[in-house]
Amino acid sequence: MKAAILDAFGQGPRYGEFEEPVAGRDETIVEVTAAPIKQFDRALAVGAHFASPKSLPVVCGTDGAGRLADGTPVYFTVERQPFGAMAERAPAAWTVPLPGGLDDGQAAAIVNPALAAWLPLVWRAKLQPGEDVLVLGATGASGRMAVRVARLLGARRVVVAGRRQDVLNTLGADATIDLRLPTRELEQAFADQGAQGLDVVVDYLWGPPAEALIAGLSRFGPAAGTGNKREMRLISVGAMAGQTINLSAAALRSAPLTILGSGIGNVPPLQQLKEVVADILARAAAGQIAVDIVRRPLAQVGEIWQASAEADARTVLTPAMV
C-alpha cells in the first residue's frame, strides 16, 4: 500500500510502498480517507519526543478518518508501530463513528486540537461555569480551539496571549496580551489580568512566556499583600516556546498556583475518552466548533511536510486524491 514513510529522524517522510497492516488483537483495519499533519506528528518524526519510534522505518500519523469494512465512517487512532494513519489503510486501536453530515477532513483535523483544549479544561482543570480562563499561546489551532471550548463550557472571562496580535484580535476574547512585550511589561500585563481574577491557565508554550506568567502572578498573591487567594490551575499542554523554565521557590510560594500537565500520560480511561471524542465530533457536526483545513494528496507529503508547520490551516492528507 502507499504511505508516508519515515526512514530517518529529522528528514520528514517520503511517499512510497509499505507493507499492508494485519489487524492485531482488538484492532480494526480502516480504509483511510483523511489524515492530518499535526505538530505531534512532526515532533515524533524529529526523534526527540519521548514517544518517538524506537526503530525505523515507520508510517507517520496517529489519527484520522476512514471507513470500516462495512462502510461505516469513523474517526480512528493508530497505536501500533510501524503502522500509522498517513497511509491507504491503517490498524485502528479504537474508533468512534462519525455523526451524519460531518466531513471526513474536518473530522480528521478537529479531534486533536479539540482534545488539546477539552482535556486540559475539563479533565485536568475541572473548569466550572463562571470561572476565568487565560489561554497562553492562543494563536495556534489548539489555542484558538481552547478559547471556543472555554466559552462553550461557560467561562465568565477569557484572556488570550500570543505573538500575533492580529490573530488575537479575531478571537472574541475579553482581553489580549502581546507576548512580544519586553519582559517586565509582559510580567506586568499578566499581573494585571491576575489581579482581576484568573482560575485556569491553559499553556501551549511553556519556556519564557510561562516564566513571565508565573513571575507576574506572584505579584498579586497573598505574599504580596493583595489578599487575592483564588487558586489558579496552570495546565501545561505544550512547549512550543521551550522545554524548560527557571522556577524560583519564592515565585511559586507567593502565587496561589497549582501546576498540572495534560498529555498522553494522563488521559481519561478509554471509554471516557471515546465519549469526549464523540462529543467533539457531534459539536463539529452541529457547527459549534471547526478548524480551517487544506486538503493535499498523500503523494505530496514529502513536499508539504515542513511548509504545513507554518500554515494557519491544518493540512489533511487524502490518499484518494491525485
C-alpha positions as CSV (number, residue, x, y, z in Angstrom):
1,M,0.0,0.0,0.0
2,K,1.0,3.7,-0.4
3,A,2.1,5.5,2.8
4,A,4.1,8.4,4.2
5,I,7.2,6.6,5.4
6,L,9.8,8.0,7.8
7,D,13.3,6.5,7.1
8,A,15.4,8.9,9.2
9,F,14.7,11.2,12.1
10,G,14.6,14.9,11.2
11,Q,14.2,14.4,7.5
12,G,10.4,14.2,7.1
13,P,8.6,11.3,5.4
14,R,8.6,10.2,1.8
15,Y,5.8,8.7,-0.2
16,G,6.2,5.1,-1.1
17,E,5.2,1.5,-0.7
18,F,4.8,-0.1,2.8
19,E,3.6,-3.5,4.0
20,E,-0.1,-4.0,4.4
21,P,-1.3,-3.9,8.1
22,V,-2.9,-7.0,9.6
23,A,-5.3,-6.4,12.4
24,G,-3.9,-7.4,15.8
25,R,-5.9,-8.1,18.9
26,D,-8.7,-5.6,19.4
27,E,-7.7,-3.7,16.2
28,T,-9.7,-3.0,13.1
29,I,-8.4,-2.3,9.6
30,V,-9.6,1.1,8.4
31,E,-9.6,2.4,4.8
32,V,-8.2,5.8,5.4
33,T,-9.9,8.8,3.8
34,A,-8.2,11.7,5.7
35,A,-5.2,12.0,8.0
36,P,-4.0,15.3,9.4
37,I,-0.4,16.5,9.8
38,K,-0.2,17.6,13.4
39,Q,2.6,19.2,15.5
40,F,2.7,16.0,17.5
41,D,3.4,14.0,14.3
42,R,6.3,16.4,13.4
43,A,7.7,16.1,16.9
44,L,7.7,12.3,16.7
45,A,9.4,12.5,13.3
46,V,12.2,14.6,14.7
47,G,13.1,11.8,17.2
48,A,13.4,13.8,20.3
49,H,9.9,13.2,21.7
50,F,9.6,10.6,24.4
51,A,7.0,8.8,22.3
52,S,9.2,8.8,19.1
53,P,9.6,5.4,17.4
54,K,12.4,3.3,18.7
55,S,13.2,1.9,15.2
56,L,12.7,2.9,11.6
57,P,11.1,2.9,9.1
58,V,7.6,3.7,10.3
59,V,4.4,5.2,8.7
60,C,3.7,8.7,10.1
61,G,0.4,9.8,11.6
62,T,-1.5,8.8,14.7
63,D,-5.2,9.5,13.9
64,G,-7.6,10.3,11.1
65,A,-10.9,9.4,9.5
66,G,-11.8,6.4,7.4
67,R,-14.2,3.6,6.6
68,L,-14.7,0.3,8.2
69,A,-15.2,-2.8,6.1
70,D,-19.0,-2.3,6.2
71,G,-18.6,1.3,5.0
72,T,-19.2,2.9,8.4
73,P,-17.4,6.3,8.6
74,V,-15.2,6.6,11.7
75,Y,-12.6,8.6,13.5
76,F,-9.7,6.3,14.4
77,T,-6.3,6.2,16.2
78,V,-3.3,4.1,15.5
79,E,-1.0,3.0,18.4
80,R,1.0,0.1,16.9
81,Q,4.2,0.9,15.1
82,P,5.4,0.6,12.5
83,F,2.0,1.5,11.1
84,G,0.4,4.9,11.0
85,A,-2.6,6.9,9.8
86,M,-0.9,8.5,6.8
87,A,-1.5,5.5,4.6
88,E,-4.2,3.9,2.4
89,R,-5.0,1.5,5.3
90,A,-4.3,1.5,9.0
91,P,-4.8,-0.8,12.0
92,A,-7.1,1.2,14.3
93,A,-6.7,0.7,18.0
94,W,-10.1,2.2,18.6
95,T,-12.7,4.1,16.6
96,V,-15.7,6.4,17.1
97,P,-18.5,6.6,14.5
98,L,-18.8,9.9,12.7
99,P,-22.1,11.7,13.0
100,G,-24.1,12.3,9.9
101,G,-23.2,15.4,7.9
102,L,-19.6,15.7,9.2
103,D,-17.0,15.9,6.5
104,D,-14.1,13.4,6.8
105,G,-11.4,16.0,6.5
106,Q,-13.0,18.1,9.3
107,A,-13.4,15.1,11.5
108,A,-9.8,14.1,11.0
109,A,-8.4,17.5,11.7
110,I,-10.6,18.7,14.6
111,V,-10.2,16.0,17.2
112,N,-6.5,16.6,18.1
113,P,-6.8,20.4,18.7
114,A,-10.2,19.9,20.4
115,L,-8.8,17.3,22.8
116,A,-5.9,19.6,23.5
117,A,-8.5,22.1,24.7
118,W,-11.2,19.8,26.2
119,L,-8.9,17.6,28.3
120,P,-6.9,20.4,29.9
121,L,-10.1,22.4,30.7
122,V,-12.4,19.5,31.7
123,W,-10.3,16.6,32.7
124,R,-7.3,18.3,34.4
125,A,-8.5,21.8,35.4
126,K,-12.1,20.7,36.0
127,L,-13.3,24.1,34.8
128,Q,-16.6,25.3,36.3
129,P,-19.1,27.7,34.7
130,G,-18.4,31.2,35.7
131,E,-14.6,30.8,36.1
132,D,-12.0,32.9,34.3
133,V,-9.6,31.4,31.8
134,L,-6.2,32.5,30.3
135,V,-5.1,30.8,27.1
136,L,-1.3,31.1,26.7
137,G,-0.4,30.5,23.1
138,A,-3.9,31.3,21.7
139,T,-2.9,31.8,18.1
140,G,-2.3,28.1,17.2
141,A,-5.0,25.6,16.3
142,S,-5.3,24.2,19.8
143,G,-5.1,27.7,21.4
144,R,-7.9,29.0,19.2
145,M,-9.9,25.9,20.0
146,A,-9.4,26.4,23.7
147,V,-10.9,29.9,23.5
148,R,-14.0,28.5,21.9
149,V,-14.3,25.5,24.2
150,A,-13.9,27.7,27.3
151,R,-16.9,29.8,26.1
152,L,-18.9,26.6,25.4
153,L,-18.2,25.4,28.9
154,G,-19.4,28.6,30.5
155,A,-16.2,30.6,31.2
156,R,-17.0,34.1,32.5
157,R,-14.0,35.8,31.1
158,V,-11.4,34.6,28.6
159,V,-8.0,36.2,28.2
160,V,-5.7,35.3,25.3
161,A,-1.9,35.7,24.9
162,G,0.2,35.2,21.8
163,R,2.7,36.8,19.5
164,R,0.3,37.6,16.7
165,Q,-1.9,40.5,17.8
166,D,-3.8,40.4,14.5
167,V,-5.0,36.9,15.3
168,L,-5.6,37.6,19.0
169,N,-8.0,40.4,17.9
170,T,-10.2,37.9,16.0
171,L,-10.8,35.5,18.9
172,G,-13.5,37.5,20.7
173,A,-11.6,37.5,24.0
174,D,-12.2,39.8,26.9
175,A,-8.6,40.9,26.9
176,T,-5.4,40.2,25.0
177,I,-1.7,40.1,25.9
178,D,1.0,40.5,23.3
179,L,3.9,38.2,24.1
180,R,6.3,40.4,22.2
181,L,6.3,42.9,25.1
182,P,9.5,43.4,27.0
183,T,9.8,41.0,29.9
184,R,8.9,43.4,32.7
185,E,6.0,44.8,30.7
186,L,4.8,41.3,30.0
187,E,5.0,40.3,33.6
188,Q,3.0,43.4,34.5
189,A,0.4,42.5,31.9
190,F,0.0,39.1,33.4
191,A,-0.1,40.6,36.9
192,D,-2.9,43.0,35.9
193,Q,-5.0,40.2,34.5
194,G,-4.3,38.0,37.5
195,A,-5.4,40.9,39.8
196,Q,-8.8,40.8,38.0
197,G,-9.1,37.1,38.8
198,L,-7.9,34.0,36.9
199,D,-8.9,30.4,37.7
200,V,-7.4,28.4,34.9
201,V,-4.4,28.9,32.6
202,V,-4.1,26.6,29.6
203,D,-0.5,26.9,28.4
204,Y,0.6,25.7,25.0
205,L,4.0,27.4,25.1
206,W,6.0,26.9,28.4
207,G,9.5,28.4,28.2
208,P,9.9,32.2,28.7
209,P,6.2,33.0,28.4
210,A,5.4,30.7,31.3
211,E,8.3,32.2,33.4
212,A,6.8,35.7,32.8
213,L,3.3,34.4,33.7
214,I,4.4,32.9,37.0
215,A,6.5,36.0,37.8
216,G,3.6,38.2,37.1
217,L,1.1,36.1,39.1
218,S,3.4,36.1,42.1
219,R,3.0,39.9,42.3
220,F,-0.6,39.8,43.4
221,G,-0.6,36.6,45.6
222,P,-1.2,36.7,49.3
223,A,2.5,37.2,49.9
224,A,2.3,40.5,48.0
225,G,-0.4,41.7,50.4
226,T,-3.2,41.8,48.0
227,G,-5.4,39.3,49.8
228,N,-6.3,37.6,46.5
229,K,-6.5,33.9,47.4
230,R,-8.2,32.4,44.3
231,E,-6.5,29.2,43.5
232,M,-5.2,29.1,39.9
233,R,-4.6,25.9,38.0
234,L,-1.9,26.2,35.3
235,I,-2.3,23.3,32.9
236,S,0.8,22.7,30.7
237,V,-0.2,21.2,27.4
238,G,2.7,22.1,25.0
239,A,6.2,23.5,24.9
240,M,6.4,25.5,21.7
241,A,8.5,28.2,23.4
242,G,10.8,25.9,25.3
243,Q,11.0,22.6,27.1
244,T,12.2,24.0,30.4
245,I,11.7,27.0,32.7
246,N,13.5,28.7,35.6
247,L,11.2,28.5,38.5
248,S,12.2,30.2,41.7
249,A,10.9,28.8,45.0
250,A,9.9,32.3,46.1
251,A,7.7,32.9,43.0
252,L,6.0,29.5,43.5
253,R,5.3,30.2,47.2
254,S,4.0,33.7,46.6
255,A,1.5,32.8,43.9
256,P,-1.8,30.8,44.6
257,L,-0.9,28.4,41.8
258,T,-1.2,24.7,41.1
259,I,0.8,23.4,38.1
260,L,-0.5,20.3,36.3
261,G,0.3,18.6,33.0
262,S,-2.1,17.5,30.2
263,G,-0.7,14.9,27.7
264,I,-0.7,11.3,26.6
265,G,0.4,10.2,30.1
266,N,-2.7,11.3,31.9
267,V,-5.7,10.9,29.5
268,P,-9.0,9.6,30.8
269,P,-9.8,5.9,30.6
270,L,-10.5,4.8,27.1
271,Q,-14.3,4.6,27.3
272,Q,-14.5,8.1,28.8
273,L,-12.0,9.4,26.2
274,K,-14.2,7.9,23.4
275,E,-17.2,9.7,24.9
276,V,-15.3,13.0,24.8
277,V,-14.3,12.4,21.2
278,A,-17.9,11.6,20.3
279,D,-19.0,14.9,21.9
280,I,-16.4,16.8,19.9
281,L,-17.5,15.2,16.7
282,A,-21.1,15.9,17.5
283,R,-20.4,19.6,18.2
284,A,-18.4,19.8,15.0
285,A,-21.3,18.3,13.0
286,A,-23.6,20.9,14.6
287,G,-21.3,23.7,13.6
288,Q,-20.3,24.7,17.1
289,I,-16.6,24.2,16.5
290,A,-14.5,23.9,13.4
291,V,-10.9,24.2,12.1
292,D,-9.6,25.6,8.8
293,I,-8.2,22.8,6.7
294,V,-6.4,22.4,3.4
295,R,-6.5,19.1,1.6
296,R,-3.5,17.6,-0.1
297,P,-2.8,14.3,-1.8
298,L,-0.9,11.8,0.3
299,A,1.5,11.6,-2.5
300,Q,2.6,15.2,-1.8
301,V,3.6,14.5,1.8
302,G,7.3,14.9,1.2
303,E,6.8,18.3,-0.5
304,I,4.5,19.8,2.1
305,W,5.6,18.3,5.4
306,Q,7.7,21.3,6.6
307,A,5.6,24.0,4.9
308,S,2.5,22.8,6.7
309,A,4.0,23.7,10.0
310,E,3.8,27.4,9.2
311,A,0.3,27.4,7.8
312,D,-2.7,28.7,9.8
313,A,-5.0,25.9,8.3
314,R,-4.4,22.3,9.2
315,T,-3.1,20.2,6.3
316,V,-5.1,17.0,5.8
317,L,-3.7,14.2,3.6
318,T,-6.2,12.3,1.4
319,P,-5.0,9.0,-0.1
320,A,-7.6,9.1,-2.8
321,M,-6.6,12.5,-4.1
322,V,-4.2,12.6,-7.1
